[in-house]
Amino acid sequence: MGNWTEPILWRWIHPEKRRWYLVWVGLDLFGDRVLIRAWGSLDSRRGGEKREIPASEAEIDKRLHAIARQRRRRGYVVCGGSP
């Protein structure tokens, strides 16, 4: 992957549990790369969000692949982006 000059957005849905999950990588207002994970229900506004500032592009790659692998194992299907 590497060279994160453009924002990235990956989305997953768990159809049976009616849940969604997304990962966004981009720059914050201070110019730092940030990885944002968000999740919630398709049936309500409840959900959560977590922000991380990865130390390097290699760490971004590692985190994105780990998240995509975990989403697949838990029954989520990709509905946007390209994990």
C-alpha positions, 0 to 999 in steps of 0.5 A: 500500500504505502504513500498515504497522500490521499485520504482512504476510506474502507467500509464493512457491513455485517448484514445479519447483525445489522452493524457497520464499521469504517476506517478512514486514514487522512491528515488532521488539522495539524498535518499529522496522519490519523487513522479513525475507526468508527462503528455502529448499528444500521438501525440506530444512531448508537456507535463509537469512534477511536482515533490513532496517530500511527508512527509511520506508513508501515504502521498504517499498512499493518493496522489496516490489514489487521483491521480488515482481517478481523472484520472478515473473521467476524463476518463483515463484508466489504461495502466500500473501499478496497481492503 
